[in-house]
Amino acid sequence: MSQVKAGDTVRMHYEGKLDDGTPFDSSAGRDPLEFTVGSGQIIPGLDQAVAGMEVGEKKTVTVAPQDAYGERDPQRVQAVPREQIPDHIPTDPGTQLQLQTPEGQTVPVTVAGATEQEVMLDANHPLAGQNLTFDVELVEIR
């Protein structure tokens, strides 16, 4: 049987869970995830864990934050004066918004909190700072 190596395009089913067992993503009910190993299309820790697997093989891998979405960066949480946010924009904690940088880049943010004076916007990835555990099954090597 052939084993996965860098440059192979693979298809795999997966379920991702947080340390407390809460699922955050899964390919269940969908086509398997397809990506080219070593191309940076998925988080590095999961990409590296697939190397050496054979079709039909299953494994569980835990990926540390530095090999996933990085550590939480307090500098990516900013207070914005409420008057700078249009009234029609929801500011309930947990609301996902998109900001545009002066260079025209879109940045996803989450409302972390709000007072009458300001809104706290968090540009960290929602899974930053967390260990992620994946149950994976390699379906195909192309």
ChimeraX commands (.cxc) that place a marker at each C-alpha (Angstrom):
marker #1 position 0.00,0.00,0.00 radius 0.5
marker #1 position 1.21,3.49,-0.69 radius 0.5
marker #1 position 1.66,6.03,2.05 radius 0.5
marker #1 position 0.84,9.73,1.94 radius 0.5
marker #1 position 3.78,11.99,1.13 radius 0.5
marker #1 position 4.20,15.72,0.51 radius 0.5
marker #1 position 2.66,16.75,-2.81 radius 0.5
marker #1 position -0.03,14.03,-2.77 radius 0.5
marker #1 position -3.63,15.12,-3.10 radius 0.5
marker #1 position -5.65,13.28,-0.47 radius 0.5
marker #1 position -9.25,12.98,0.63 radius 0.5
marker #1 position -10.14,12.36,4.26 radius 0.5
marker #1 position -13.08,12.36,6.60 radius 0.5
marker #1 position -12.56,14.09,9.92 radius 0.5
marker #1 position -14.16,15.32,13.11 radius 0.5
marker #1 position -12.54,18.11,15.10 radius 0.5
marker #1 position -13.13,18.47,18.84 radius 0.5
marker #1 position -12.01,20.85,21.57 radius 0.5
marker #1 position -10.32,19.63,24.78 radius 0.5
marker #1 position -13.71,19.34,26.49 radius 0.5
marker #1 position -15.00,17.08,23.68 radius 0.5
marker #1 position -17.15,19.75,22.03 radius 0.5
marker #1 position -17.17,19.21,18.23 radius 0.5
marker #1 position -16.28,22.28,16.17 radius 0.5
marker #1 position -16.15,20.86,12.63 radius 0.5
marker #1 position -16.77,17.62,10.77 radius 0.5
marker #1 position -16.99,16.22,7.28 radius 0.5
marker #1 position -19.94,14.00,8.31 radius 0.5
marker #1 position -22.70,14.22,5.72 radius 0.5
marker #1 position -20.37,15.95,3.25 radius 0.5
marker #1 position -17.74,14.93,0.74 radius 0.5
marker #1 position -14.36,14.13,2.28 radius 0.5
marker #1 position -11.96,17.05,2.69 radius 0.5
marker #1 position -9.58,17.20,-0.27 radius 0.5
marker #1 position -6.20,18.94,-0.10 radius 0.5
marker #1 position -2.61,18.69,-1.29 radius 0.5
marker #1 position -0.28,17.61,1.50 radius 0.5
marker #1 position 2.34,20.23,2.35 radius 0.5
marker #1 position 0.65,23.02,0.37 radius 0.5
marker #1 position -0.62,25.03,3.35 radius 0.5
marker #1 position -4.29,24.44,2.52 radius 0.5
marker #1 position -5.07,23.16,6.03 radius 0.5
marker #1 position -3.59,23.81,9.48 radius 0.5
marker #1 position 0.05,22.64,9.70 radius 0.5
marker #1 position -0.42,20.15,12.55 radius 0.5
marker #1 position -3.12,18.23,10.72 radius 0.5
marker #1 position -1.25,18.43,7.42 radius 0.5
marker #1 position 1.83,16.87,9.06 radius 0.5
marker #1 position -0.23,14.16,10.81 radius 0.5
marker #1 position -1.56,12.82,7.50 radius 0.5
marker #1 position 1.95,12.12,6.14 radius 0.5
marker #1 position 2.67,8.39,6.21 radius 0.5
marker #1 position -0.97,7.31,6.45 radius 0.5
marker #1 position -2.43,4.64,4.15 radius 0.5
marker #1 position -5.90,4.53,2.55 radius 0.5
marker #1 position -8.43,3.22,5.08 radius 0.5
marker #1 position -6.22,4.11,8.06 radius 0.5
marker #1 position -7.78,5.98,10.97 radius 0.5
marker #1 position -6.00,8.00,13.62 radius 0.5
marker #1 position -6.60,10.55,16.32 radius 0.5
marker #1 position -4.25,13.52,16.47 radius 0.5
marker #1 position -4.10,16.45,18.87 radius 0.5
marker #1 position -2.81,19.69,17.38 radius 0.5
marker #1 position -1.33,22.37,19.65 radius 0.5
marker #1 position -2.29,26.03,19.06 radius 0.5
marker #1 position 1.04,26.93,17.44 radius 0.5
marker #1 position 0.37,24.25,14.78 radius 0.5
marker #1 position -3.27,25.26,14.33 radius 0.5
marker #1 position -4.62,28.82,14.56 radius 0.5
marker #1 position -1.91,30.24,16.82 radius 0.5
marker #1 position -2.04,31.54,20.35 radius 0.5
marker #1 position -4.59,34.19,21.32 radius 0.5
marker #1 position -3.05,37.63,20.82 radius 0.5
marker #1 position -4.41,40.31,23.18 radius 0.5
marker #1 position -3.21,42.94,20.67 radius 0.5
marker #1 position -5.86,41.67,18.24 radius 0.5
marker #1 position -8.65,42.78,20.60 radius 0.5
marker #1 position -9.49,46.46,20.11 radius 0.5
marker #1 position -11.96,48.86,21.68 radius 0.5
marker #1 position -13.84,50.90,19.08 radius 0.5
marker #1 position -15.87,53.94,20.10 radius 0.5
marker #1 position -19.55,53.09,19.68 radius 0.5
marker #1 position -20.19,56.23,17.61 radius 0.5
marker #1 position -17.87,54.81,14.92 radius 0.5
marker #1 position -20.20,51.84,14.41 radius 0.5
marker #1 position -23.37,52.48,12.38 radius 0.5
marker #1 position -26.62,51.92,14.30 radius 0.5
marker #1 position -27.77,49.12,11.97 radius 0.5
marker #1 position -24.70,46.97,12.78 radius 0.5
marker #1 position -25.44,44.44,15.58 radius 0.5
marker #1 position -23.06,44.63,18.54 radius 0.5
marker #1 position -24.25,41.68,20.63 radius 0.5
marker #1 position -21.33,39.66,22.04 radius 0.5
marker #1 position -20.51,36.74,19.75 radius 0.5
marker #1 position -21.69,38.54,16.60 radius 0.5
marker #1 position -19.35,37.96,13.65 radius 0.5
marker #1 position -18.54,41.06,11.60 radius 0.5
marker #1 position -16.15,41.94,8.81 radius 0.5
marker #1 position -13.98,45.05,8.80 radius 0.5
marker #1 position -12.10,46.50,5.90 radius 0.5
marker #1 position -8.55,47.74,6.40 radius 0.5
marker #1 position -7.36,50.98,4.78 radius 0.5
marker #1 position -5.58,48.72,2.24 radius 0.5
marker #1 position -8.92,47.12,1.31 radius 0.5
marker #1 position -8.31,43.78,3.04 radius 0.5
marker #1 position -11.32,42.16,4.76 radius 0.5
marker #1 position -10.73,41.09,8.37 radius 0.5
marker #1 position -13.25,38.89,10.22 radius 0.5
marker #1 position -13.87,39.97,13.83 radius 0.5
marker #1 position -16.11,38.86,16.67 radius 0.5
marker #1 position -17.84,41.25,19.07 radius 0.5
marker #1 position -16.21,40.34,22.41 radius 0.5
marker #1 position -18.24,42.79,24.48 radius 0.5
marker #1 position -19.97,46.15,24.38 radius 0.5
marker #1 position -20.74,49.06,26.65 radius 0.5
marker #1 position -22.58,52.30,25.96 radius 0.5
marker #1 position -19.24,53.92,25.08 radius 0.5
marker #1 position -17.35,51.25,23.14 radius 0.5
marker #1 position -17.44,47.88,21.40 radius 0.5
marker #1 position -14.64,45.34,21.88 radius 0.5
marker #1 position -13.74,43.64,18.58 radius 0.5
marker #1 position -11.63,40.47,18.57 radius 0.5
marker #1 position -9.70,39.66,15.38 radius 0.5
marker #1 position -8.25,36.41,16.75 radius 0.5
marker #1 position -9.42,33.25,15.01 radius 0.5
marker #1 position -12.23,31.73,17.14 radius 0.5
marker #1 position -10.09,28.60,17.69 radius 0.5
marker #1 position -6.86,30.48,18.52 radius 0.5
marker #1 position -5.19,29.32,21.72 radius 0.5
marker #1 position -6.94,25.95,21.76 radius 0.5
marker #1 position -5.71,22.39,21.40 radius 0.5
marker #1 position -7.67,20.71,18.62 radius 0.5
marker #1 position -8.23,16.95,18.45 radius 0.5
marker #1 position -9.07,15.37,15.12 radius 0.5
marker #1 position -10.35,11.88,14.38 radius 0.5
marker #1 position -9.32,11.32,10.76 radius 0.5
marker #1 position -9.83,8.56,8.20 radius 0.5
marker #1 position -7.82,8.62,4.99 radius 0.5
marker #1 position -10.21,7.83,2.13 radius 0.5
marker #1 position -8.05,8.31,-0.98 radius 0.5
marker #1 position -4.61,9.25,-2.27 radius 0.5
marker #1 position -4.72,10.74,-5.77 radius 0.5
marker link #1:1,2 radius 0.2
marker link #1:2,3 radius 0.2
marker link #1:3,4 radius 0.2
marker link #1:4,5 radius 0.2
marker link #1:5,6 radius 0.2
marker link #1:6,7 radius 0.2
marker link #1:7,8 radius 0.2
marker link #1:8,9 radius 0.2
marker link #1:9,10 radius 0.2
marker link #1:10,11 radius 0.2
marker link #1:11,12 radius 0.2
marker link #1:12,13 radius 0.2
marker link #1:13,14 radius 0.2
marker link #1:14,15 radius 0.2
marker link #1:15,16 radius 0.2
marker link #1:16,17 radius 0.2
marker link #1:17,18 radius 0.2
marker link #1:18,19 radius 0.2
marker link #1:19,20 radius 0.2
marker link #1:20,21 radius 0.2
marker link #1:21,22 radius 0.2
marker link #1:22,23 radius 0.2
marker link #1:23,24 radius 0.2
marker link #1:24,25 radius 0.2
marker link #1:25,26 radius 0.2
marker link #1:26,27 radius 0.2
marker link #1:27,28 radius 0.2
marker link #1:28,29 radius 0.2
marker link #1:29,30 radius 0.2
marker link #1:30,31 radius 0.2
marker link #1:31,32 radius 0.2
marker link #1:32,33 radius 0.2
marker link #1:33,34 radius 0.2
marker link #1:34,35 radius 0.2
marker link #1:35,36 radius 0.2
marker link #1:36,37 radius 0.2
marker link #1:37,38 radius 0.2
marker link #1:38,39 radius 0.2
marker link #1:39,40 radius 0.2
marker link #1:40,41 radius 0.2
marker link #1:41,42 radius 0.2
marker link #1:42,43 radius 0.2
marker link #1:43,44 radius 0.2
marker link #1:44,45 radius 0.2
marker link #1:45,46 radius 0.2
marker link #1:46,47 radius 0.2
marker link #1:47,48 radius 0.2
marker link #1:48,49 radius 0.2
marker link #1:49,50 radius 0.2
marker link #1:50,51 radius 0.2
marker link #1:51,52 radius 0.2
marker link #1:52,53 radius 0.2
marker link #1:53,54 radius 0.2
marker link #1:54,55 radius 0.2
marker link #1:55,56 radius 0.2
marker link #1:56,57 radius 0.2
marker link #1:57,58 radius 0.2
marker link #1:58,59 radius 0.2
marker link #1:59,60 radius 0.2
marker link #1:60,61 radius 0.2
marker link #1:61,62 radius 0.2
marker link #1:62,63 radius 0.2
marker link #1:63,64 radius 0.2
marker link #1:64,65 radius 0.2
marker link #1:65,66 radius 0.2
marker link #1:66,67 radius 0.2
marker link #1:67,68 radius 0.2
marker link #1:68,69 radius 0.2
marker link #1:69,70 radius 0.2
marker link #1:70,71 radius 0.2
marker link #1:71,72 radius 0.2
marker link #1:72,73 radius 0.2
marker link #1:73,74 radius 0.2
marker link #1:74,75 radius 0.2
marker link #1:75,76 radius 0.2
marker link #1:76,77 radius 0.2
marker link #1:77,78 radius 0.2
marker link #1:78,79 radius 0.2
marker link #1:79,80 radius 0.2
marker link #1:80,81 radius 0.2
marker link #1:81,82 radius 0.2
marker link #1:82,83 radius 0.2
marker link #1:83,84 radius 0.2
marker link #1:84,85 radius 0.2
marker link #1:85,86 radius 0.2
marker link #1:86,87 radius 0.2
marker link #1:87,88 radius 0.2
marker link #1:88,89 radius 0.2
marker link #1:89,90 radius 0.2
marker link #1:90,91 radius 0.2
marker link #1:91,92 radius 0.2
marker link #1:92,93 radius 0.2
marker link #1:93,94 radius 0.2
marker link #1:94,95 radius 0.2
marker link #1:95,96 radius 0.2
marker link #1:96,97 radius 0.2
marker link #1:97,98 radius 0.2
marker link #1:98,99 radius 0.2
marker link #1:99,100 radius 0.2
marker link #1:100,101 radius 0.2
marker link #1:101,102 radius 0.2
marker link #1:102,103 radius 0.2
marker link #1:103,104 radius 0.2
marker link #1:104,105 radius 0.2
marker link #1:105,106 radius 0.2
marker link #1:106,107 radius 0.2
marker link #1:107,108 radius 0.2
marker link #1:108,109 radius 0.2
marker link #1:109,110 radius 0.2
marker link #1:110,111 radius 0.2
marker link #1:111,112 radius 0.2
marker link #1:112,113 radius 0.2
marker link #1:113,114 radius 0.2
marker link #1:114,115 radius 0.2
marker link #1:115,116 radius 0.2
marker link #1:116,117 radius 0.2
marker link #1:117,118 radius 0.2
marker link #1:118,119 radius 0.2
marker link #1:119,120 radius 0.2
marker link #1:120,121 radius 0.2
marker link #1:121,122 radius 0.2
marker link #1:122,123 radius 0.2
marker link #1:123,124 radius 0.2
marker link #1:124,125 radius 0.2
marker link #1:125,126 radius 0.2
marker link #1:126,127 radius 0.2
marker link #1:127,128 radius 0.2
marker link #1:128,129 radius 0.2
marker link #1:129,130 radius 0.2
marker link #1:130,131 radius 0.2
marker link #1:131,132 radius 0.2
marker link #1:132,133 radius 0.2
marker link #1:133,134 radius 0.2
marker link #1:134,135 radius 0.2
marker link #1:135,136 radius 0.2
marker link #1:136,137 radius 0.2
marker link #1:137,138 radius 0.2
marker link #1:138,139 radius 0.2
marker link #1:139,140 radius 0.2
marker link #1:140,141 radius 0.2
marker link #1:141,142 radius 0.2
view
